Amino acid sequence: MARLPEEIKGEGWEEQENLYGRYYRIQQECPTEIVLEYPGPDLILRHLSLVYGIGPKTAESLRENGFGTLEQLCAHPKWGRAAQEICSLIKKKNLDRLKRYGAKEEELVGFFPRSDLVFLDLETTGLSAVHPVFLVGVFYFVGQIPLIQQFLAEDYEAEKAMLYAVETLLSRFQVAVSYNGRSFDLPYLKGRMQYHGLNWPGFPYQLDLLRQTRRYFKGELPDYRLTTAGSHLLAEVREDTISGRDVPERYHCFVQTGDPRWIQEILLHNKEDLLTMAGLVKVISRRVQENRKEWGQDVG
């Protein structure tokens, strides 16, 4: 296994080893102004359609008649009993039952503290899990400090060691935040771990920001790629100069040549994706709050 050139390594680089081999972990603190503003557990109280039989039109009519929350709906002669049951589930934080009733991802995530969330982004050598994953980037909070960690396999043989380290870290979290992760990142990562005989830690809950972006900014973006969402919704100017489709070829070139320039751009691209996702949480949260006001439900 070729050793990574010293000139690529900088502050935050650590060479790690476990029973499956060696990998690299790159860690850096992020700007402290990154704050996750996602709505808290009160958001779900405004989801009247959790009550079986209440659709959008009925919910709108109920709101017009002063039943803006499930708590207020408890006094309704027809829907009151069912609303009481939903409120009881909310009070008990029975998220599995609420999910079966139709609670949205952003409503369920509101029950979790920030420390239970991990943002996840993969860089892979293909589009299906028959191909190796060589870089796993994560963003999470330790207390008030936002951190990015990147787990890098410097060649194909290092994948298992890298994934074993990722497995250990991810088992600490309850919610995976991603962009199209429900369809790509999480199934891909699970497939590669299973291929190597590792344990997939799984996540009780997910927040796929692609779904939220489509829901709350429908018709406002030319497409729903992460870079597009970042440039339009965050006025973001990214530092990286490559796209996701360039990544596999660049990694192959790095493995073949050992030239650090190939991997440096990939690491930057992965970091920028994670920071964009953190920013999207903020703008999506604000849009949710705006929608709440439009419903006349801003109860403070």
C-alpha positions as CSV (number, residue, x, y, z in Angstrom):
1,M,0.0,0.0,0.0
2,A,1.6,3.2,-1.2
3,R,2.0,5.9,1.5
4,L,0.5,9.3,0.9
5,P,3.0,12.0,0.0
6,E,4.0,14.2,2.9
7,E,3.3,17.4,0.9
8,I,-0.4,16.8,0.9
9,K,-0.7,16.5,4.7
10,G,-1.6,19.6,6.7
11,E,-3.1,20.6,10.0
12,G,-5.8,18.2,11.1
13,W,-4.4,15.2,9.2
14,E,-3.9,12.0,11.2
15,E,-2.8,8.6,10.0
16,Q,-4.9,6.0,11.7
17,E,-4.7,2.2,11.9
18,N,-7.1,-0.5,13.0
19,L,-7.3,-4.2,12.7
20,Y,-8.1,-3.9,9.0
21,G,-5.3,-1.6,8.0
22,R,-4.5,2.0,7.7
23,Y,-6.5,5.1,6.6
24,Y,-6.4,8.8,7.0
25,R,-8.7,11.1,9.1
26,I,-8.7,14.8,8.4
27,Q,-10.4,16.9,11.0
28,Q,-11.1,20.6,11.1
29,E,-13.3,23.0,13.1
30,C,-15.8,25.0,11.2
31,P,-16.9,28.7,11.6
32,T,-18.8,28.9,14.9
33,E,-21.5,31.0,13.2
34,I,-22.9,27.7,11.7
35,V,-26.1,27.3,13.7
36,L,-28.8,24.7,13.0
37,E,-32.1,26.7,13.2
38,Y,-34.4,23.8,12.5
39,P,-37.9,24.1,14.0
40,G,-38.4,22.3,17.3
41,P,-41.0,19.8,18.3
42,D,-43.7,22.5,18.2
43,L,-43.8,22.3,14.4
44,I,-45.6,19.0,14.3
45,L,-48.5,20.5,16.3
46,R,-49.5,22.4,13.2
47,H,-49.8,19.3,11.1
48,L,-53.5,18.8,11.3
49,S,-53.5,16.1,8.6
50,L,-51.9,13.7,11.0
51,V,-55.5,13.0,12.1
52,Y,-56.9,10.3,9.8
53,G,-59.5,11.8,7.5
54,I,-58.2,15.3,7.5
55,G,-56.8,16.3,4.1
56,P,-55.5,19.7,2.8
57,K,-58.9,21.2,2.2
58,T,-60.3,20.2,5.5
59,A,-57.2,21.3,7.3
60,E,-57.4,24.7,5.6
61,S,-61.1,25.0,6.7
62,L,-60.3,24.1,10.2
63,R,-57.5,26.7,10.4
64,E,-59.9,29.3,9.1
65,N,-62.3,28.4,12.0
66,G,-59.7,28.8,14.7
67,F,-58.3,25.2,14.9
68,G,-54.7,26.0,13.9
69,T,-53.0,23.4,16.0
70,L,-53.6,19.8,17.1
71,E,-54.0,21.1,20.7
72,Q,-56.8,23.4,19.6
73,L,-58.3,20.6,17.6
74,C,-58.7,18.5,20.7
75,A,-61.8,20.6,21.5
76,H,-63.4,19.9,18.1
77,P,-66.7,17.9,18.3
78,K,-65.7,15.6,15.4
79,W,-61.9,15.5,15.3
80,G,-61.2,16.1,19.0
81,R,-60.7,12.5,20.1
82,A,-58.3,11.6,17.3
83,A,-56.4,14.8,17.9
84,Q,-56.0,13.9,21.6
85,E,-54.4,10.6,20.6
86,I,-51.9,12.4,18.3
87,C,-51.1,14.9,21.0
88,S,-50.5,12.1,23.4
89,L,-48.0,10.5,21.0
90,I,-46.2,13.9,20.6
91,K,-46.0,14.3,24.4
92,K,-44.6,10.8,24.7
93,K,-42.2,11.4,21.8
94,N,-43.4,8.2,20.1
95,L,-41.8,9.1,16.8
96,D,-42.3,5.7,15.2
97,R,-46.1,5.9,15.6
98,L,-46.0,9.6,14.4
99,K,-44.0,8.6,11.4
100,R,-46.7,5.9,10.5
101,Y,-49.4,8.6,10.9
102,G,-47.5,10.7,8.2
103,A,-45.2,13.0,10.2
104,K,-42.7,14.7,7.9
105,E,-38.9,14.2,8.3
106,E,-38.4,17.8,9.4
107,E,-41.1,17.4,12.1
108,L,-39.5,14.3,13.5
109,V,-36.0,15.8,13.5
110,G,-37.3,18.7,15.6
111,F,-37.4,16.3,18.6
112,F,-33.7,15.6,18.5
113,P,-30.9,17.8,20.0
114,R,-28.2,19.0,17.6
115,S,-25.7,16.5,19.0
116,D,-27.8,13.6,17.6
117,L,-27.4,14.8,14.0
118,V,-24.7,13.9,11.6
119,F,-24.3,15.2,8.1
120,L,-23.0,12.7,5.6
121,D,-21.5,12.9,2.1
122,L,-19.7,10.2,0.2
123,E,-17.2,10.2,-2.6
124,T,-17.2,7.0,-4.6
125,T,-15.7,5.4,-7.7
126,G,-19.1,4.6,-9.3
127,L,-22.8,5.0,-9.1
128,S,-23.6,1.7,-7.4
129,A,-22.3,-0.1,-4.4
130,V,-20.4,-2.7,-6.5
131,H,-17.7,0.1,-6.7
132,P,-15.6,1.2,-3.7
133,V,-16.2,4.3,-1.6
134,F,-13.0,6.0,-0.8
135,L,-14.0,9.1,1.1
136,V,-16.7,9.6,3.8
137,G,-17.2,13.2,5.0
138,V,-19.2,13.9,8.1
139,F,-20.2,17.2,9.8
140,Y,-21.5,17.2,13.4
141,F,-21.3,19.2,16.6
142,V,-19.3,18.5,19.7
143,G,-20.9,20.8,22.2
144,Q,-21.0,24.2,20.5
145,I,-18.2,23.4,18.1
146,P,-19.0,22.3,14.5
147,L,-16.5,19.8,13.1
148,I,-15.9,18.2,9.8
149,Q,-14.1,14.9,9.7
150,Q,-13.1,13.2,6.4
151,F,-12.2,9.5,6.3
152,L,-9.9,8.7,3.4
153,A,-8.8,5.5,1.9
154,E,-5.6,6.3,0.0
155,D,-6.0,3.3,-2.3
156,Y,-8.6,0.6,-3.0
157,E,-7.2,-1.8,-0.4
158,A,-7.7,0.7,2.4
159,E,-11.5,0.9,2.0
160,K,-12.4,-1.7,4.7
161,A,-10.2,0.0,7.3
162,M,-11.7,3.3,6.5
163,L,-15.3,2.0,6.6
164,Y,-14.6,0.3,10.0
165,A,-13.7,3.7,11.4
166,V,-16.7,5.3,9.9
167,E,-19.0,2.5,11.4
168,T,-17.6,3.3,14.9
169,L,-18.3,7.0,14.5
170,L,-21.8,6.8,12.9
171,S,-23.1,4.5,15.7
172,R,-23.1,7.5,18.0
173,F,-25.9,9.4,16.1
174,Q,-29.6,9.1,15.7
175,V,-30.3,11.2,12.6
176,A,-28.5,11.1,9.3
177,V,-28.7,14.4,7.3
178,S,-27.9,14.2,3.6
179,Y,-28.7,15.4,0.2
180,N,-30.2,12.6,-1.8
181,G,-28.8,10.3,0.9
182,R,-32.0,8.2,1.2
183,S,-31.5,7.1,-2.4
184,F,-27.8,7.2,-2.8
185,D,-25.4,7.8,0.1
186,L,-26.9,5.6,2.8
187,P,-27.8,2.6,0.6
188,Y,-24.3,2.9,-1.0
189,L,-22.5,3.0,2.4
190,K,-24.6,0.1,3.7
191,G,-23.8,-2.0,0.7
192,R,-20.1,-1.4,0.9
193,M,-20.0,-2.2,4.7
194,Q,-22.0,-5.4,4.1
195,Y,-19.6,-6.3,1.2
196,H,-16.7,-6.2,3.7
197,G,-18.6,-8.0,6.4
198,L,-18.9,-4.9,8.6
199,N,-22.0,-3.9,10.7
200,W,-24.2,-1.2,9.2
201,P,-25.1,1.0,12.2
202,G,-28.2,2.3,10.5
203,F,-30.1,5.4,11.5
204,P,-33.5,5.5,13.2
205,Y,-34.3,8.7,11.3
206,Q,-33.2,10.6,8.3
207,L,-33.4,14.1,6.9
208,D,-32.9,14.1,3.2
209,L,-32.4,17.8,2.3
210,L,-33.1,17.1,-1.4
211,R,-36.7,16.3,-0.4
212,Q,-37.0,19.4,1.7
213,T,-35.5,21.6,-1.0
214,R,-38.0,20.3,-3.6
215,R,-40.9,20.7,-1.2
216,Y,-40.2,24.3,0.0
217,F,-38.5,25.8,-3.1
218,K,-40.5,24.1,-5.8
219,G,-40.3,26.1,-9.1
220,E,-37.7,28.5,-7.7
221,L,-34.5,26.6,-8.9
222,P,-33.4,25.6,-12.4
223,D,-32.6,22.2,-11.0
224,Y,-32.2,20.5,-7.6
225,R,-28.5,19.7,-7.7
226,L,-26.7,20.5,-4.4
227,T,-24.4,23.1,-6.1
228,T,-27.4,24.8,-7.6
229,A,-29.3,25.0,-4.3
230,G,-26.2,26.4,-2.7
231,S,-25.6,29.1,-5.3
232,H,-29.3,30.2,-5.5
233,L,-30.4,29.8,-1.9
234,L,-27.2,30.6,-0.1
235,A,-25.6,33.0,-2.6
236,E,-22.7,30.6,-2.2
237,V,-19.4,30.9,-4.1
238,R,-17.7,27.6,-3.7
239,E,-13.9,27.2,-3.5
240,D,-13.8,23.9,-5.3
241,T,-13.5,23.7,-9.1
242,I,-14.8,20.2,-9.9
243,S,-18.2,18.6,-10.1
244,G,-19.3,15.2,-8.6
245,R,-19.0,13.5,-11.9
246,D,-15.2,14.4,-12.1
247,V,-14.5,12.7,-8.8
248,P,-14.1,8.9,-9.7
249,E,-11.6,9.7,-12.5
250,R,-9.6,12.0,-10.3
251,Y,-9.4,9.4,-7.6
252,H,-8.2,6.8,-10.0
253,C,-5.5,9.2,-11.3
254,F,-4.4,9.8,-7.7
255,V,-4.1,6.1,-6.9
256,Q,-2.2,5.5,-10.1
257,T,0.2,8.5,-9.9
258,G,0.3,9.5,-6.3
259,D,0.0,13.1,-7.3
260,P,-1.6,14.9,-4.4
261,R,-3.3,17.5,-6.6
262,W,-5.9,14.9,-7.6
263,I,-7.0,14.2,-4.1
264,Q,-6.8,17.8,-2.7
265,E,-9.6,19.0,-5.0
266,I,-11.8,16.0,-4.0
267,L,-11.3,16.7,-0.3
268,L,-12.3,20.4,-0.9
269,H,-15.3,19.4,-3.0
270,N,-16.5,17.0,-0.2
271,K,-16.0,19.7,2.5
272,E,-18.0,22.3,0.4
273,D,-20.9,19.8,0.0
274,L,-21.1,19.4,3.8
275,L,-21.0,23.1,4.4
276,T,-23.7,23.7,1.8
277,M,-25.9,21.1,3.5
278,A,-25.5,22.9,6.8
279,G,-26.5,26.2,5.2
280,L,-29.5,24.6,3.6
281,V,-30.9,23.6,7.0
282,K,-30.9,27.3,7.9
283,V,-32.7,28.5,4.8
284,I,-35.2,25.6,4.8
285,S,-36.0,26.3,8.5
286,R,-36.7,29.9,7.6
287,R,-39.0,28.9,4.8
288,V,-40.9,26.6,7.1
289,Q,-41.4,29.5,9.5
290,E,-42.6,31.7,6.7
291,N,-45.2,29.1,5.7
292,R,-46.4,28.9,9.2
293,K,-47.0,32.6,9.3
294,E,-48.9,32.4,6.0
295,W,-51.2,29.8,7.7
296,G,-51.8,32.3,10.5
297,Q,-50.2,29.8,12.9
298,D,-47.4,31.8,14.3
299,V,-48.1,31.3,18.0
300,G,-44.7,32.4,19.1
